[in-house]
């Protein structure tokens, strides 16, 4: 059973809960009932100042801590997280609404990054070159940045922060996390787990809040880097603001992920994949498939297979045995439903209408069933906009070339997939598509933790992807040391000379 939650979700500063100035608060709602479950404090700039000041002080000592000691803390955190993952999953379900199995999957993928960070000592090793000139050696070392900020979205309150903070902490940084105010309790639970694992107070800090907290964190002179995940407009805003302030920044934005299905594909497997990737977590995933591109003769049979599977899905409270839970807020549910109406008015065929779904749950919940729209065209808002809900659009094209042009012409480039039995077609797609993460008969190509996660085009602002080796590089900076140790018995160095030094 999960640990009881306070009715007030606070900050976590200097190793303990803190309400800070406490002047503003926001409701935290259970999406399955529509009822307010708690309140979260919203930070003022003074709260962010206090959080960063504490993190900076703790970070200096943490950076000087040995790799062996840091690694022991990481291993302890990993063990506790694995043992208590059911608690965290229950918190996610209560505040986000996703079904329990999906919440457990989120924690499992975050745990992979923690496990990767446990071996970070190997990746923090520098290189060395001996005797590059007479008696001169050169080596490079990786050092932490100091205080780093993480701004995470509502759709993965546990996993997305874990893309960043295990690596940042293992590398010797202090972290200030600003989670979504829609589902903030996972952040406090995580902070308490770090304390239990032996992490010194102040190395992991949580500041709750809204745009006020985001701006204060991004602008703070003692924050060296910012990692962000969210919508494209906000990602662009954070990137530009943080970069202007001279910070290192990675800002992961939105998506419009296309799944291309060729006529030779296993259509049953493709239909399963489209439903799983389109409606998991009620479509509130940046790697959700939102567009199925049906090529040639595949369309009619594929649409029918997807529709039949979609109609069988059970909608209800995520804490029960439902396949799909509610959307995160009433406003978001209404916004997603409006896209269905717009698509229908624009000429799309509503093959499965989630607006008429009958959920197994409280009537006040934020319900919208999985929806399948056929014969969508690129000019419709349901195609152009990131809907972030359980709406799957089918666009019909005649040829592979048209499918590739459609994918490459989209402003987003987060993830994509192709389903085919033909190796030559798959290989061509892999090389020619302008998207950061590609699946071949894999609908959600989320890389393992020892690779990296990141899109192209308007899905990523900045050069560094999340986690993997890119994450190590982002949270460290390289220092190159050139040294010579004179031999007292050797001849004099040769005196003064203003010529540019040469390694000869």
N, C-alpha and C positions, 0 to 999 in steps of 0.2 A: 504494500500500500504506500502511496506517496506521503511524504511528510506534510503535516498540516500547513497551509499557507496563511500568512497574515492577511487581514483585510486591506492592509496598506503595503504596497510594493515600493520599496525605498531604493536609494542608492546603496552602493557598497564602497566605502572609502576607508582607507587605512585599516582594512581587515575587519570591518564591522558595518552593520546596517546604519544608515544615516538618512534622516529625512531632509537634511540640508536646510535651505531657507523655507521650503515647504509651502510657498505661497500659492502655487498652482498645482492642480491635480486633474487627472483624467480617468474616466471609467475604463475598467477592463471587463469585457463581456464574454460570457460563454456563448459561442455562436450556435450551439445546438439548442439553446433555450431562449436566447435573446435577452437573458437577464444579466444585470451587472453583478459580477462575482467579487470584485475588489476595486481599489483605486490605486493608481500609480502616481507618484510625485513627479513633477516636471521641473527639470533643473533650470535655474537661472545662471547667467554667466558667473556669478560668484561661486556657485556650486562646482562648476567646471574648473574654475581657478583652484579651488581647494583640492579637487580630485587630481588635477595635473601636478600640483605642487607636491602632494603626497607620493604620487607615482614617480616623480623625478627623483625625490630623495631615496625612495626604496630602490629605484632602478640603478642608482650608482653602486649600491652595495651588491645588488644582484649581478650586475655586469662583472664585478670582481670575484664572484663566487666561482669555484672550480667547475669545470665541465662534469666531473664525476658527481659533485653534489647536485648540480642542476638535473642531471640525468636521473638520479635517485628520486627526485621530486616528480619528474615526468612519469617514471614508471609507477610511482604510488598513485598518481592521478589516474593513469590509465587503468590500474587495477580497480580503483574505487568506481570509476565510471562504468566499467564492465559489470561490476557486481550490482550496481544500483541503477542500471539503465531503465528498468521498468518504472522507477519513480519519475525520471526525467520524461519518459514517453507519456506518462499520465498527465504531467503538467502541460506538455505540448498539446495533447488532445483537448484538454479542458479550456485552453485559451485560443488555440488556432482552429481546432475543429477537425483536423485530419484524423482518420481512423487509426486505431492503436498499432496495427501492423505497419502502417506507413510511418508513424512516429518512431517506432523501434528501428525501422530502416534508416531514418534520418540520423538517429543516434549512432547506429552502426557505421555509417559512412563518415561521420565526424570522428569516431573512434579510430578509424584508419589513419587519419591525419595525426592524431595523438601518437599512435604507434610509430608512424614515420618520424615524428619529432623525437621519439625516444632514442633514435639512432643518429641524431643530428651531429654528435661529436665527429663522426666521420666526414660529414659534409662541410663542417666548419674548418676543416684542415686547409691550410694554405699551401702554396708551392714555393719551391726554393731552387735557385740556380747557384752553384758554387763556382768561384773563380771566373766570373764574367770579364774581369780585368785583373790585372796583377794584384792578388791579395784581396779582391773585392767580391763579396757575395751579395746576392739579391734574394729577398724573400717577400712574399705577400701574406698578410694576415687579415682575417675577417673579424670585424668588431661590431658590436651592437650600435643601433642608432640612438637609443635613449628611450623616450616616451613615444609610443605609437598609438594612434587612435583607430578604432574599428567601429564602423557604422553599419549595422546589419538590418535586414528586412524582416517582415513579419512571417514570410512563408516558410522559413527554416530557422526558428529561433535558437536551435542548438547547433545544427550542422554548419551553417554559414559562419558564425563566429569561430567555430573550430577549424575552418579552413585557414584561419589566420593566427589565432592566439597561441596554439601549441608551438608553432615554429618561432613566432616572435619571442615567446618566453624562453624557449630552449636556447635561442641565440643570445640571450642576455638582456633583452629589452623589458621594459615595464609597459603594460597594456592598459588603456582606458577604453572600455567597451560602452558604446551607446546603442542599446538594442531598440527594437521597435516598441513603441508604447502600447501597441495592440496586444502583444503577448510577452510581457516582460519578465515573468516569474522564472523562466529557465535561466536567465542571466544570474539572478541571485542564488539559485540552486547551484549553479556552476561555481560561483565565487566561494560558497561555503565548502564545496568539494575541494577546491584548490587549497583552502586553509587547512582542511583535514589532511591533505596530502603533504603538508609541510611547506608550502610556498610562503615566503615571508610576506607580511602585511604590506600592502601598497603596490606589490608587483602586478596584481590583477585587480583592477578597479572597475566599477560599474557606475555609469551616470545615466539615469533614466531621463527621458525628455523627448522633445519635439524639435522643430527647426531651430529654436533658440539654442538648444544644447548642441545641435549639429554645427551651427555657425560659430559658437564659442570654441568648440573643439577644433574645428578646421582653422580658425584664426589664431589659436593660441601659439605664442612664440616658442613655447617649450615642447610642443608636439612636433616631432621630426618627420612623421609619415602618417598617411591616412589610407586605410583600406575601406572601400565602400562597396556595397551590393544593393541595387534597387532599380528603379525605373530609369530609362535612358535620359529623360530631362533632368532628373535630380543627379544622376551620375555625371552628366556634363557640367552641371552647376558646381558640384563638389570638386570635380577635377580642376575646373578653371579657377575656382576660389583658392583651393589648396596650392595649386601650382603657382599662382600669383603670389602667394605667401612664401614661396620658396621651399615648399615641402615635397618630399617624395610621395607620389600618390598613384594608387591603382583603383579605378572606379569601374566596376562591372555593371553594365546597364541591362536593358530589356532584351526581348527576343521575339522572334516570329519563326519558330522552328518548322521546317518543311521536311516531310517524309515522302520521298519519291518511291512509288511502287511501279515496277516494270511489269509488262504482260507475262513474263516468264517466272515471276516470283511465286513463292509458296503463298497463295492468297489467304489461306487459313492462318498461317503464321503471321502474315502482314496485318491481318484484321485483329488478331490478338494483340499484336504490338501497338497498333494504333489506339485501341481502346485503353490498354494499360498506360501508355504514355500520354494519352490525351486527357484522361479523366482521373488519373491518380492524383491525390491531394486536391481534388476538385479543380484540377487544371491550374492551381496556384503554384506553378513551378517555372523557373526560368528555362528549364530544359524540357518542358512539356511539348509534345507535338501538337501544334495548333492548326497545321495545314497538311492534309494528305494530297499529294500530287499524283493523280491516277493517270497513267500513261496508256494511251491506246485502248485496246480491248479489255484492259484490266478493270475499267471503271465500274460497269454495271454490277458485276459479280462481287467486286470488292466492297462497294457501298452496301449491298444487301448483307454481306457477312458482317461488316462493322455494325450495321443497324441492328441485326438480330442479337449480337452480343451486348450492344448498348442497352437494349430494352430489358435485358435480364439483370442489370445491375441494381443492387439494393441500396437505397439512400436512407441514411439515418444517423443517429448519434454515434460519433466515433468511438465512444467507450463501449459500444455493443458489438454486434457482429455485422455491421453494415459494410458494404464495399466502398462507399463514398460518403463523406460527411458534408457539413454545411460549408458555406463560404464564410470568410472571416468577419465581415460586418454587414449590416443591413444595407448600407450605402453601396458597398461593393457588389452585393448581390443584385441590387436594382440596376446598377450600371451594366453589369454583365447581361442581364435580361434585356436591357434596352438594345444591345447589339443584336440579339436574336431577332427582335422586332425590326430593326433597321435592315438586316440581311434579308428577311422575308419580304419586306416592302420593296427592296431593290431587285428582287427576282430570284433569290436563292430558294431552293426547295428544302423545306424543313422535314427531313427524313425521320428524325426523332426529336420530339419537342419536350425539353426538360422543364418547361414552365408549368406543365401539367403533372409533374411527378408527384407521387404520394409518399412522402417520407415516413419512416418509422421513427418518429421523434416529436418533440414538443412543437406545437403549432407556432410558437414564437421564434423558432429557429430560422436561420438565414438560408433557406433551402432553395436550391435550383438544381434540377436533375441534369444529367449528361445530355447534351444536345448535339445532333449531327445535322449539318447543313450541306446539302449537295448543290452542285452547279454554281459554286461561288466564283466570282470573277475578280481580277485584281483591282478593279475600281471600287469595290464595295468596302465600306468601313470595317466590316467584319474580317476582311482580309488585311487591310492596311494597318489597323491599330492592334496594339498588344492588348488583348482582352483580359488575360490572366484569370480565366475561369473555365468551366467545363463545356466549352464550345469547340467542336471539331469541324473544320471546314474542308470540303473536298473540292479541289480545282481540277478540272479535266483538261488534259493536253494530248496532242496527237503523237508527239515524238519525244525521245530522250533529249534532243537538243532544245526543245521548247521547255522541258522541265528544268534543265540546267540554267537556261536564260532566266526563268522565273525565280529560281533560288538566288542566283547571283544578282538579280536586279533589286532584291529586297534590301532595305536600309540596314536591317539587322543581320548579324552573322554569328550568332551564338552557337547553335548546334543544328545539325541536319543528319539525315539518314537516307540510305537507298536500300531497297529490297529487290534483289535479283539473284538468279542462279548463274549469271554470266560474269565470269571473272574479268573479262576485258571491259565490260561496261562499268563494273564496280571500280576497277583501277582508274579508268578515265575520270569517273566522278570524284574519286579520292583526290586526284591531282588537280582537277579543273575547277572544283567548287570553291567559292570564296567565303568560307565559313571556318571558324576556329576549331570546332570539334565535329568529327564526322563518324557516323556509324555505318557499318556495312552489315546489313541484316541485324542491326542492333538499334533499337528505337531511341534510347536515351544514352548517348555516348558520353556519360560522365566519367572522366578518367580516374584511374586508381590514384591513391594519394602520392605515390612516388613519381607520377607524371605531373601534369598541371592542368588547371581549369581556366579557360578564358576564351572569349569570342573575338571576332573581328568587327570591323566597321563600327556602327554605333552601339554595339554590344560591349565595347571595352574602351575606356579612355585611360591611356597610360601604356607603358611598355611591358609591365610585368603581369603575368598570370597569377592565379591563386595557387597556393601550396606547391608541392614538389620542389625541384631545384630552383624554379623561378621564385618561390616563396622565400627560400634561404637567401637568395641574392637580394630580394627586396628588403628584408629585415636586417641585413648587414651591409657594411660598407668596407671596401678593400683599402688597406693601407700597405704601401710598398716600402720596404726598408732596404736601403743599400748601405752596406757596412764594410769597413776595413779596419783591421787590427794591426797596427804597425809593429814590426819586429824591431826591438831595441838594438839588435845587433846588425840590422840591415843598413845599407848605405842611405844617405839623406834622400828625401823625396824628389829633389831636383829644383826646389825653390819656387818662386812666384812665376806663374804663366797664365795669361788671360785667354788663351785659345780654348775653344769649346772642347770639353773632355772627350776623349775617344777610348773605346773599349778595345785597346790593342796592347 
